[in-house]
Amino acid sequence: MINEQRLLDTFLELVQTNSESGNEGKIQAQLKNKFESLGLTVVEDQASQNQYLGANNLICTLPSTTEDKQIDKVYFTSHMDTVVPGIDIKPQIKDDGYIYSDGSTILGADDKAGLAAIIEALEVIHETNLPHGQLQFVITVGEEIGLEGAKQLPIELLDSDFGYAIDASAPVGTTVVGAPTQMKFDATIYGKTAHASVPDKGISAINIAAKAVSDMKLGRIDDITTANIGRFEGGSATNIVADKVTLKAEARSHSNERIDKQIEHMQSVVEKTVQRYGTSADIEITKSYPGFKVAEDTKVVEVAKKSATQLSLTAETIIAGGGSDGNIINGLGIPTVILGVGYENIHTTSERMPIDSLNLLSQQILKIIEIITNNK
């Protein structure tokens, strides 16, 4: 039913459109025109008022083709931004059935494979007059910088009973039914500057920070909780005792109780360490996004599994270790699960996308729409 060459061409066009986070303006305009040409009503929000976002989110609605009010309203979401390095991507199709970059950049299949699959599904609906209930497609900016675009979505623009984020590093047919909460932990640790020839007149912030980090429980905390120091920065020259160090860290967990305990532990370690050295620290703790867990017997999960089974895919459900825009939209009260896309090695210059997975993903979107329309 899908046009595989058209789908491939769409994907190649999208990945060659620069759209690193914060610079989504060009691809946003391109996508808006495409959705409107396929008969959808497109509304922009005000996401670009956030200084870190380069364009507004797109909320694209295709009206129901039936008067049957019992058909569920469903939405799909993918994001238009990519991580760096994502400028001037040169996709390469190889004989192994995968699409790669040339090795100097990412490929951008995260999440332009999702976008391409959505667009192809809409092309098929447009060509065949496939019956359906109301469909929404929420295309976001700034996903790769902490789900910042989704956080700007006005709930009044979303009109769906449940939906699917097309953005998981898992085989097509896999459904992610849970994801963790992420907390950010930023600390500025102070010392006392002095010339390195008289270190006893100073207090090294680097030494203090290193001691604090060595006393922290990090890495795999338990089966559902992790913590990581992502950045350690301070000092200016070898002949100066450093008076300030910044730490940027995070914790993730599928349990609010356990993530709170981990963050409290990290804070306590820093505070006790600076107290021991007679200095101070500024600590900032923020919630990046909330976790979620969708029950296996809910309709959104059952439809996803049924669509996979009908396409002869492995209908597995899993718990993810990372977040997606689905975390935010679940928090808005719209049950959402994440569909496996099949991309591999994302966020690296070794990223690759199986062409077969791209085709199956678009087929699954159409199958979900068909199941919801027919089963009500």
C-alpha positions in Angstrom: 0.0 0.0 0.0 2.8 2.4 0.8 5.1 3.7 -2.0 8.5 2.6 -0.8 10.5 4.8 -3.2 8.5 7.9 -2.2 9.0 7.1 1.4 12.8 6.7 0.9 12.9 10.0 -1.0 11.0 11.8 1.7 13.4 10.5 4.4 16.5 11.5 2.3 15.1 15.0 1.8 14.3 15.4 5.5 17.8 14.3 6.7 19.4 16.7 4.3 17.5 19.6 5.8 19.5 21.1 8.6 17.6 21.2 11.9 19.9 21.0 14.9 18.0 21.9 18.1 17.4 25.6 18.2 17.6 25.9 14.4 14.4 24.2 13.3 13.0 27.1 11.2 13.7 25.8 7.8 12.4 22.3 8.3 9.4 23.6 10.2 8.3 25.6 7.2 8.9 22.6 4.9 6.8 20.3 7.1 4.0 22.9 7.5 3.7 23.2 3.8 3.7 19.4 3.4 1.0 18.8 6.0 -1.2 21.5 4.6 -0.8 20.1 1.0 -2.2 16.8 2.3 -5.4 18.5 3.6 -4.5 18.9 7.3 -5.3 22.0 9.3 -2.0 23.2 10.8 -1.8 25.3 13.9 1.4 26.7 15.4 1.9 27.3 19.1 4.2 29.9 20.7 7.1 27.6 21.4 9.7 29.8 19.7 9.3 32.3 22.5 11.5 30.0 24.4 15.0 31.3 23.7 16.4 27.8 23.1 13.8 26.9 20.4 14.1 27.9 16.7 10.5 27.5 15.7 7.0 26.7 16.9 5.5 23.2 17.3 3.0 22.1 14.7 -0.3 20.6 15.6 -1.8 19.1 12.5 -5.4 17.8 12.4 -7.1 15.7 9.8 -10.9 15.6 10.3 -12.8 12.4 10.6 -14.2 10.9 7.4 -17.1 9.4 9.3 -20.0 10.7 11.4 -19.5 7.8 13.8 -18.7 9.6 17.1 -17.6 6.4 18.8 -14.3 6.2 16.9 -11.4 7.2 19.1 -9.4 10.3 18.3 -5.7 9.4 18.0 -2.5 11.3 17.7 1.0 10.6 16.6 4.1 12.7 17.4 7.6 13.0 16.2 10.2 15.7 16.6 11.9 17.7 13.9 15.2 18.6 15.6 18.4 16.6 15.7 21.5 16.5 17.9 24.8 17.7 16.7 26.7 17.3 14.5 23.8 17.6 12.1 24.8 20.1 9.5 25.1 19.2 5.8 24.2 15.5 6.3 25.1 13.4 3.3 23.1 10.2 3.5 24.6 7.0 2.0 22.5 4.0 0.9 24.6 0.8 1.1 24.2 -2.7 -0.1 23.4 -4.0 3.4 20.0 -2.4 3.3 20.9 0.5 5.6 21.1 4.2 5.2 24.2 5.9 6.8 25.7 9.3 6.9 29.1 9.8 5.4 30.6 9.5 8.9 31.2 13.2 9.5 27.8 13.8 11.0 24.9 11.9 12.5 22.2 10.6 10.1 19.2 12.2 11.8 16.9 9.1 11.6 16.2 10.2 15.1 13.5 11.3 14.5 13.2 12.0 10.7 12.4 8.3 10.2 9.3 9.0 12.3 8.5 12.1 10.3 8.9 10.3 7.0 6.8 7.4 8.0 4.0 9.8 9.1 4.1 11.7 5.9 4.0 8.5 3.8 1.0 7.2 5.8 -0.8 10.5 5.1 0.1 10.3 1.4 -1.6 6.9 1.3 -4.7 8.2 3.2 -4.8 11.1 0.7 -4.6 8.8 -2.3 -6.9 6.0 -1.3 -9.5 7.9 0.8 -8.8 5.5 3.6 -11.6 5.9 6.2 -10.5 7.2 9.6 -11.6 9.1 12.7 -10.0 12.4 13.7 -6.2 12.2 13.5 -3.7 14.6 15.0 0.0 14.8 14.3 2.1 16.8 16.8 5.4 17.7 15.3 7.7 19.2 18.0 10.9 21.2 18.2 13.6 21.0 20.9 13.1 17.4 21.9 16.8 16.7 22.0 17.5 19.4 24.5 15.3 18.1 27.3 11.9 17.8 25.6 11.7 21.6 25.7 9.3 21.9 22.7 6.8 19.5 24.1 6.8 21.4 27.4 5.4 24.4 25.5 2.4 22.6 24.0 -0.9 24.2 25.0 -3.2 21.4 26.2 -6.2 23.1 24.5 -4.7 22.4 21.1 -4.5 18.7 21.7 -7.7 16.8 21.0 -7.0 13.1 21.2 -8.1 10.1 23.4 -4.6 8.5 23.2 -1.6 8.4 21.0 1.8 7.3 19.9 5.2 8.9 20.0 7.3 7.5 17.1 10.7 7.7 18.7 12.1 4.6 20.3 15.5 2.9 19.7 13.8 -0.5 19.4 12.7 -2.7 16.5 9.5 -1.8 14.7 6.7 -3.6 16.5 8.1 -2.9 19.9 6.0 -0.7 22.2 7.5 1.3 25.1 5.0 1.4 27.9 7.1 3.1 30.5 9.9 5.6 30.8 11.8 7.2 33.8 11.6 10.6 35.4 14.8 12.6 34.9 16.1 15.2 37.4 19.0 17.6 36.6 21.5 18.3 39.4 23.8 21.3 38.9 26.3 22.4 41.5 28.8 25.2 41.7 31.4 24.4 44.3 33.6 27.2 45.7 37.1 27.2 47.0 39.6 30.0 47.7 42.1 31.2 45.0 45.8 31.5 45.6 49.1 31.1 43.7 50.0 27.5 43.1 53.4 28.2 44.8 51.6 28.8 48.1 48.7 26.3 48.0 48.2 26.4 51.8 46.8 30.0 51.3 44.1 28.7 49.0 41.5 25.9 49.0 41.2 24.1 45.7 37.6 23.8 44.5 38.8 21.0 42.2 39.9 19.0 45.1 36.6 19.6 46.9 34.6 18.7 43.9 36.7 15.6 43.2 36.2 14.4 46.8 32.4 15.0 46.5 32.2 13.1 43.3 34.2 10.2 44.7 31.8 9.9 47.6 28.7 9.8 45.4 26.8 6.7 44.4 26.8 7.0 40.6 26.1 4.8 37.6 23.7 2.0 38.1 22.1 2.7 41.5 19.5 -0.1 41.4 17.4 -1.9 38.8 15.4 1.2 37.9 17.6 4.1 38.9 20.8 5.6 37.4 22.9 8.7 38.1 25.7 10.3 36.1 28.1 13.2 36.2 28.1 14.5 32.7 30.3 17.6 33.1 33.1 18.6 35.5 34.6 22.0 34.8 36.8 24.5 36.6 40.1 26.2 37.0 42.0 28.6 34.7 45.7 27.9 34.8 48.2 25.5 36.3 49.7 28.2 38.5 46.4 29.2 40.2 44.5 27.3 42.9 41.0 27.0 41.4 38.3 28.8 43.3 35.2 27.4 41.4 34.1 24.2 39.8 30.8 23.4 38.2 29.2 20.0 38.1 26.4 19.0 35.8 24.7 15.8 36.6 21.5 13.9 36.3 19.5 11.0 37.9 16.8 8.9 36.3 14.4 6.4 37.9 11.0 4.7 37.3 10.3 5.4 41.0 9.7 8.9 42.3 10.7 7.8 45.8 14.0 6.4 44.5 14.9 9.4 42.4 14.2 11.7 45.3 16.4 9.6 47.5 19.2 9.7 44.9 19.0 13.5 44.4 19.0 14.0 48.2 22.1 11.8 48.5 24.0 13.8 45.8 23.0 17.1 47.5 24.0 15.9 50.9 27.4 14.7 49.7 28.2 18.1 48.2 26.9 20.0 51.2 28.9 17.9 53.7 32.0 18.0 51.6 32.1 21.8 51.3 31.3 22.2 55.0 34.3 20.0 55.8 36.6 22.3 53.8 35.0 25.5 55.1 33.6 26.7 51.8 30.2 26.7 50.1 28.2 25.5 47.1 25.2 26.6 45.0 23.0 23.7 44.1 20.1 23.8 41.5 17.8 20.8 41.1 15.2 20.7 38.3 12.9 18.1 36.9 13.6 17.7 33.2 10.6 15.5 32.6 8.2 13.2 34.5 8.2 9.4 34.1 5.2 7.4 33.0 3.9 3.8 33.0 0.9 2.7 30.9 -0.9 -0.5 31.8 -0.7 -3.4 29.4 -4.5 -3.7 29.3 -5.2 -0.1 28.1 -6.5 0.4 24.6 -3.4 2.4 23.5 -1.2 -0.6 24.2 -3.6 -3.2 22.9 -3.9 -1.4 19.6 -0.1 -1.1 19.2 0.4 -4.8 19.9 -2.4 -5.8 17.6 -1.0 -3.7 14.8 2.4 -5.4 15.2 0.9 -8.9 15.3 -1.1 -8.2 12.1 2.1 -7.1 10.4 3.8 -10.3 11.6 6.1 -8.3 13.8 7.2 -9.2 17.4 4.6 -7.4 19.5 6.9 -6.9 22.6 6.4 -4.3 25.3 9.4 -2.9 27.1 10.4 -0.2 29.7 12.8 2.4 28.3 15.7 4.0 30.0 15.3 7.5 28.4 12.6 10.0 27.8 10.6 11.3 24.8 7.9 13.8 24.1 5.5 11.0 25.2 6.6 11.7 28.8 5.3 15.2 28.6 2.1 14.4 26.8 1.3 11.6 29.2 1.7 14.2 31.9 -0.9 16.3 30.1 -3.4 13.4 30.6 -3.3 11.8 27.2 -2.2 8.2 27.4 0.8 7.7 25.2 3.2 4.9 24.4 6.3 5.0 22.2 6.7 3.0 19.0 10.0 1.4 18.0 11.5 3.0 14.9 14.4 0.6 14.3 17.2 3.2 14.0 20.6 2.2 15.4 23.5 4.0 17.0 21.6 7.2 17.3 23.4 10.4 18.5 26.6 9.1 16.9 28.3 9.4 13.5 27.7 5.6 13.1 23.9 6.1 13.2 22.1 4.0 10.6 18.5 3.3 9.5 17.3 0.0 8.0 15.2 0.7 4.9 12.9 -2.3 5.7 12.2 -0.7 9.2 11.3 2.6 7.5 8.7 0.8 5.4 7.3 -1.3 8.3 7.0 1.8 10.5 4.8 3.6 8.0 2.7 0.4 7.6 2.3 0.2 11.3 1.0 3.7 11.5 -1.6 2.9 8.8 -2.5 -0.4 10.6 -3.1 1.5 13.9 -5.4 3.9 12.2 -7.2 1.0 10.5 -7.7 -0.9 13.8 -9.0 2.1 15.6 -11.4 3.0 12.8 -12.8 -0.6 12.5 -12.9 -1.6 16.1 -14.2 1.7 17.5 
